[in-house]
Amino acid sequence: MNWLFSKRIVQKSIPWTVSTVIAAILFNLGAFQPLEYFVYNRFANWRIDRNWDERLVIIAIDDVSIEKLGRFPWTRDRYIPLLQKLTKAKASTVAINLIWSESSSADVLLARVMSDNRQVVLSQAWNAQGKKLLPVPQLAEVAIGSGHILDLKSSDGIVRWTELYKDDTPSLAMATLQAYNLVWGNVPMPNPDVTFCIKWTFRPQQMRQYSFVDVIEERIPLNTFQNKIVLVGVTATGHDALVTPFDGNDSAHSIHLHANILQNLLQQNQLRVPEIHLTWGLMLLVGMALAWILGQSKTFKQIVIVLVISGGWGVCAFGFYTFSYWLPVAMPITLILSIGLFSIVQNQIESRQHLQQINSKLTYEAFHDHLTGLANRILLTDRLNQSISLYQRHGYLFAVILVDLDGFKAINDNLGHLNGDRLLMEVAKRLSASIRTGDTAARLGGDEFVVLLDNLKEKQDAIITIERIQAAMAPTCCLEGNEINISMSMGMAFSIDAYQTPKDILADADIAMYQAKSLGKSCYQVFDALI
């Protein structure tokens, strides 16, 4: 019983085991990554917007500003009026998303204005050769800090995560938050050692941003920037183009990326990704439970369960996303569908095997005696027809032995039908053990048996077999403490040209059997047509 139970567990674990191995291989090959990117984009488009953080604004160097103030990039003195107005507006922090790594004649005056502001964060980057592009020393000395503007694009060109630190240099958003906290000091800082997963919450056009030229020409009230974090960067066509998960085109810019990262930091709503071993542990447990449930279900129910769980996982993943937690979607749903598929296939195979077993059992019962397990009259007739056909075409000699138990009625009457059946089963067992593998032992009914000896080399072989049967019946049979001698009369007929049907040869074997009974029973006779 324990062995059967263990075997059942192993069988039900096959879909889970195979699916887990396949999922692990695909995971290591990175096959799920494009699907995860697709889901990330869909979730970003379906999410429920949170309010844009009131502490954050963008001043955009847009097409209108460039058209009015001249060809970009501008000389550095263009930024002096802006910083003066932001200083006057008492902006809490100003982050410049521009690389000022080459000296300019305006640096002295610009440095003085930055010194007056005291909360300016500059940008730095790396060129194609890996060389650091740092702010010029004159400006770096008066800046409160600087941060890198590195973006880590996925294979589809969308930035989904960033490094808060690279070579001990904070990102622009991180440096800006550090500067902001020096004054306000109320925003929790993230773990710098963990990759920062970005949650895109707003399309670029939905972010709070103002045109550079409108600010310096004071079309925007200066109190708009009071106590605000101000990001200054380019949004003009053809500059710093960036693809977002919202629209799949280059309508966004680098400044929008850093604004979104800073929005995540301020709102503490960056995506939190569970450790991979926790994800796999959860999936293995879910997979095992699912495989066991599917193993107990019919095919239609299996399909419904798989679809419901797959859809449920997707809904749960989106729900977690809205609360800033990322649950993998592609790998778990692939695992669930794979377990479902293999469970359905296994169920179909088991159903087919069960049906084959039933058909085999029905076929066996149709051609075998239910009590003794010997061939019945139908199977015997079929094999006799084959033997007669082979004899007529090729001369293959065969013989038929008809067996009748002596005194069987008395045993039934005295010891009961149950003991009579036990005697018949014992006789059948001894008959089967006395003949060759290719020969046939059959029960015609009651206490009558027939043995078909096929493909005999000579008649003496049949004589040896019938004597072996007699010897096999010699030991007594114990029925309810009574030792019973098995006595039987046997008649044998050999194949001749006259036999056209099984009925013909059985009739002559029957005649020979009655001759044996007339001679005193417990013996055999061979049919002779001349007698």
Backbone hydrogen bonds, N-H to C=O, Kabsch-Sander energy under -0.5 kcal/mol:
donor,donor_aa,acceptor,acceptor_aa,energy
5,F,1,M,-2.3
6,S,2,N,-2.6
7,K,3,W,-2.4
8,R,4,L,-2.1
9,I,5,F,-2.1
10,V,6,S,-2.4
11,Q,7,K,-2.3
12,K,8,R,-2.3
13,S,9,I,-1.3
14,I,10,V,-0.7
14,I,11,Q,-0.9
17,T,13,S,-2.9
18,V,14,I,-2.8
19,S,15,P,-2.4
20,T,16,W,-2.4
21,V,17,T,-2.2
22,I,18,V,-2.3
23,A,19,S,-2.8
24,A,20,T,-2.5
25,I,21,V,-2.2
26,L,22,I,-2.6
27,F,23,A,-2.5
28,N,24,A,-2.3
29,L,25,I,-1.6
30,G,27,F,-1.2
31,A,26,L,-2.5
33,Q,30,G,-0.8
36,E,32,F,-2.4
37,Y,33,Q,-2.5
38,F,34,P,-2.1
39,V,35,L,-2.5
40,Y,36,E,-2.7
41,N,37,Y,-2.3
42,R,38,F,-2.3
43,F,39,V,-3.1
44,A,40,Y,-2.3
45,N,41,N,-1.6
46,W,42,R,-1.8
47,R,43,F,-1.5
49,D,47,R,-0.7
56,L,53,D,-1.8
57,V,229,I,-2.5
58,I,208,R,-2.1
59,I,231,L,-3.2
60,A,58,I,-0.6
60,A,210,Y,-3.2
61,I,233,G,-2.9
62,D,60,A,-1.6
66,I,62,D,-2.2
67,E,63,D,-2.4
68,K,64,V,-1.9
69,L,65,S,-3.0
70,G,66,I,-1.8
78,R,75,T,-1.9
79,Y,76,R,-1.4
80,I,77,D,-0.7
82,L,78,R,-0.5
83,L,79,Y,-2.5
84,Q,80,I,-2.2
85,K,81,P,-2.3
86,L,82,L,-2.4
87,T,83,L,-2.3
88,K,84,Q,-2.3
89,A,85,K,-2.2
90,K,87,T,-1.0
91,A,86,L,-2.4
92,S,228,K,-1.0
93,T,228,K,-1.6
94,V,119,Q,-2.8
95,A,230,V,-3.2
96,I,94,V,-0.5
96,I,121,V,-2.9
97,N,95,A,-0.7
97,N,232,V,-3.4
98,L,96,I,-1.2
100,W,98,L,-0.7
101,S,99,I,-0.6
107,D,104,S,-1.6
110,L,106,A,-2.8
111,A,107,D,-2.9
112,R,108,V,-1.7
113,V,109,L,-2.2
114,M,110,L,-2.5
115,S,111,A,-2.3
116,D,112,R,-1.8
117,N,113,V,-1.7
118,R,114,M,-3.1
121,V,94,V,-3.3
122,L,145,G,-2.2
123,S,98,L,-0.8
124,Q,147,G,-1.8
125,A,133,L,-1.5
127,N,131,K,-2.6
130,G,127,N,-2.0
133,L,125,A,-3.7
134,L,132,K,-0.8
136,V,100,W,-2.2
139,L,136,V,-1.1
140,A,136,V,-2.7
141,E,137,P,-2.2
142,V,138,Q,-0.5
142,V,139,L,-0.6
143,A,139,L,-1.2
144,I,120,V,-2.3
145,G,120,V,-0.9
147,G,122,L,-2.2
148,H,170,P,-2.7
149,I,124,Q,-1.5
152,L,161,W,-0.7
153,K,151,D,-0.9
154,S,158,I,-2.5
157,G,154,S,-2.3
159,V,243,V,-0.6
160,R,152,L,-0.7
160,R,158,I,-0.6
161,W,152,L,-0.6
162,T,196,F,-2.1
164,L,162,T,-0.6
166,K,169,T,-2.5
169,T,166,K,-1.7
171,S,164,L,-2.1
172,L,148,H,-2.5
175,A,171,S,-3.1
176,T,172,L,-2.3
177,L,173,A,-2.4
178,Q,174,M,-2.4
179,A,175,A,-2.2
180,Y,176,T,-2.5
181,N,177,L,-2.5
182,L,178,Q,-1.0
183,V,179,A,-0.7
183,V,180,Y,-1.0
184,W,180,Y,-2.8
185,G,180,Y,-0.5
194,V,191,N,-1.2
196,F,162,T,-2.0
197,C,195,T,-0.7
197,C,271,L,-0.6
198,I,160,R,-2.4
198,I,196,F,-0.6
200,W,198,I,-0.7
201,T,199,K,-0.5
206,Q,203,R,-1.8
207,M,203,R,-0.7
207,M,204,P,-1.1
209,Q,207,M,-1.0
210,Y,58,I,-2.8
212,F,60,A,-2.7
215,V,211,S,-1.8
216,I,212,F,-2.1
217,E,213,V,-1.6
218,E,215,V,-1.5
219,R,214,D,-2.9
220,I,214,D,-1.0
224,T,221,P,-1.8
225,F,222,L,-1.9
226,Q,223,N,-0.9
227,N,90,K,-2.6
228,K,225,F,-1.9
229,I,55,R,-4.1
230,V,93,T,-3.2
230,V,228,K,-0.6
231,L,57,V,-2.4
231,L,229,I,-0.5
232,V,95,A,-3.0
232,V,230,V,-0.5
233,G,59,I,-1.8
233,G,231,L,-0.5
235,T,61,I,-1.7
236,A,61,I,-1.2
239,H,236,A,-1.8
242,L,252,A,-2.4
243,V,157,G,-0.6
244,T,249,N,-0.8
248,G,244,T,-1.4
252,A,242,L,-1.5
254,S,240,D,-1.0
255,I,234,V,-0.6
256,H,253,H,-0.9
257,L,253,H,-1.5
258,H,254,S,-2.2
259,A,255,I,-1.9
260,N,256,H,-2.3
261,I,257,L,-2.4
262,L,258,H,-2.3
263,Q,259,A,-2.3
264,N,260,N,-2.4
265,L,261,I,-2.3
266,L,262,L,-2.7
267,Q,263,Q,-2.6
268,Q,264,N,-1.3
269,N,264,N,-1.5
271,L,197,C,-1.8
272,R,324,S,-2.0
273,V,271,L,-0.6
278,L,275,E,-0.6
279,T,275,E,-2.0
280,W,276,I,-2.6
281,G,277,H,-2.1
282,L,278,L,-2.5
283,M,279,T,-2.4
284,L,280,W,-2.6
285,L,281,G,-1.9
286,V,282,L,-2.6
287,G,283,M,-2.9
288,M,284,L,-2.4
289,A,285,L,-2.3
290,L,286,V,-2.7
291,A,287,G,-2.7
292,W,288,M,-2.0
293,I,289,A,-2.4
294,L,290,L,-3.0
295,G,291,A,-1.8
296,Q,292,W,-0.7
296,Q,293,I,-1.1
297,S,294,L,-1.5
302,Q,298,K,-2.6
303,I,299,T,-2.3
304,V,300,F,-2.2
305,I,301,K,-2.7
306,V,302,Q,-2.5
307,L,303,I,-2.4
308,V,304,V,-2.6
309,I,305,I,-2.7
310,S,306,V,-2.6
311,G,307,L,-2.6
312,G,308,V,-2.8
313,W,309,I,-2.5
314,G,310,S,-2.0
315,V,311,G,-2.4
316,C,312,G,-2.7
317,A,313,W,-2.8
318,F,314,G,-2.1
319,G,315,V,-2.5
320,F,316,C,-2.8
321,Y,317,A,-2.1
322,T,318,F,-2.2
323,F,319,G,-0.8
323,F,320,F,-0.5
324,S,321,Y,-2.3
325,Y,320,F,-2.6
326,W,272,R,-2.3
327,L,325,Y,-0.7
333,I,329,V,-2.3
334,T,330,A,-2.3
335,L,331,M,-2.5
336,I,332,P,-2.8
337,L,333,I,-3.0
338,S,334,T,-2.5
339,I,335,L,-2.7
340,G,336,I,-2.5
341,L,337,L,-2.8
342,F,338,S,-2.8
343,S,339,I,-2.3
344,I,340,G,-2.4
345,V,341,L,-2.6
346,Q,342,F,-2.8
347,N,343,S,-2.6
348,Q,344,I,-2.5
349,I,345,V,-2.6
350,E,346,Q,-2.9
351,S,347,N,-2.5
352,R,348,Q,-2.5
353,Q,349,I,-2.7
354,H,350,E,-2.7
355,L,351,S,-2.5
356,Q,352,R,-2.5
357,Q,353,Q,-2.5
358,I,354,H,-2.4
359,N,355,L,-2.8
360,S,356,Q,-2.9
361,K,357,Q,-2.6
362,L,358,I,-2.8
363,T,359,N,-2.8
364,Y,360,S,-2.8
365,E,361,K,-2.9
366,A,362,L,-1.9
367,F,363,T,-1.0
367,F,364,Y,-0.8
368,H,364,Y,-0.7
369,D,374,L,-3.6
373,G,369,D,-1.9
375,A,441,A,-1.9
376,N,367,F,-1.8
380,L,376,N,-2.6
381,T,377,R,-2.6
382,D,378,I,-2.0
383,R,379,L,-2.3
384,L,380,L,-2.5
385,N,381,T,-2.2
386,Q,382,D,-1.8
387,S,383,R,-2.3
388,I,384,L,-2.7
389,S,385,N,-2.2
390,L,386,Q,-2.5
391,Y,387,S,-2.2
392,Q,388,I,-2.4
393,R,389,S,-2.1
394,H,390,L,-2.9
395,G,390,L,-0.7
395,G,391,Y,-1.4
396,Y,390,L,-1.0
397,L,456,L,-0.6
399,A,453,L,-2.1
400,V,493,A,-2.6
401,I,451,V,-2.9
402,L,400,V,-0.5
402,L,491,G,-3.2
403,V,401,I,-0.5
403,V,449,F,-3.7
404,D,489,S,-2.3
405,L,447,D,-1.5
406,D,487,S,-3.2
408,F,405,L,-0.5
411,I,407,G,-1.4
412,N,408,F,-2.2
413,D,409,K,-2.5
414,N,410,A,-2.7
415,L,411,I,-2.8
416,G,412,N,-1.3
420,G,416,G,-1.8
421,D,417,H,-2.7
422,R,418,L,-1.8
423,L,419,N,-2.0
424,L,420,G,-2.2
425,M,421,D,-2.3
426,E,422,R,-1.9
427,V,423,L,-2.5
428,A,424,L,-2.5
429,K,425,M,-2.1
430,R,426,E,-2.2
431,L,427,V,-2.7
432,S,428,A,-2.4
433,A,429,K,-1.7
434,S,430,R,-0.8
434,S,431,L,-1.1
435,I,431,L,-0.6
435,I,432,S,-0.7
439,D,436,R,-1.0
440,T,452,L,-2.2
442,A,450,V,-3.2
443,R,375,A,-2.4
444,L,442,A,-0.5
444,L,448,E,-1.7
445,G,448,E,-1.2
448,E,445,G,-2.3
449,F,403,V,-2.7
450,V,442,A,-2.8
451,V,401,I,-2.8
452,L,440,T,-3.1
453,L,399,A,-2.9
453,L,451,V,-0.6
454,D,452,L,-0.7
456,L,397,L,-3.1
461,D,458,E,-1.3
462,A,458,E,-0.6
462,A,459,K,-0.6
463,I,459,K,-1.6
464,I,460,Q,-2.3
465,T,461,D,-1.8
466,I,462,A,-2.5
467,E,463,I,-1.9
468,R,464,I,-1.8
469,I,465,T,-2.0
470,Q,466,I,-1.8
471,A,467,E,-2.3
472,A,468,R,-2.1
473,M,469,I,-1.4
474,A,471,A,-1.1
477,C,484,I,-3.1
479,L,477,C,-0.6
479,L,482,N,-2.9
482,N,479,L,-1.6
484,I,477,C,-3.2
484,I,482,N,-0.7
486,I,473,M,-0.6
486,I,484,I,-0.5
487,S,485,N,-0.7
489,S,404,D,-2.8
490,M,523,C,-2.3
491,G,402,L,-2.3
492,M,525,Q,-2.6
493,A,400,V,-2.3
495,S,398,F,-2.3
499,Y,496,I,-1.3
500,Q,498,A,-0.7
504,D,501,T,-0.9
505,I,501,T,-1.2
506,L,502,P,-2.4
507,A,503,K,-1.8
508,D,504,D,-1.5
509,A,505,I,-2.2
510,D,506,L,-2.3
511,I,507,A,-1.8
512,A,508,D,-2.2
513,M,509,A,-1.9
514,Y,510,D,-2.2
515,Q,511,I,-1.8
516,A,512,A,-1.7
517,K,513,M,-2.0
518,S,514,Y,-2.1
519,L,515,Q,-1.0
520,G,517,K,-1.6
521,K,516,A,-1.5
525,Q,490,M,-2.0
527,F,492,M,-3.6
531,I,528,D,-1.5
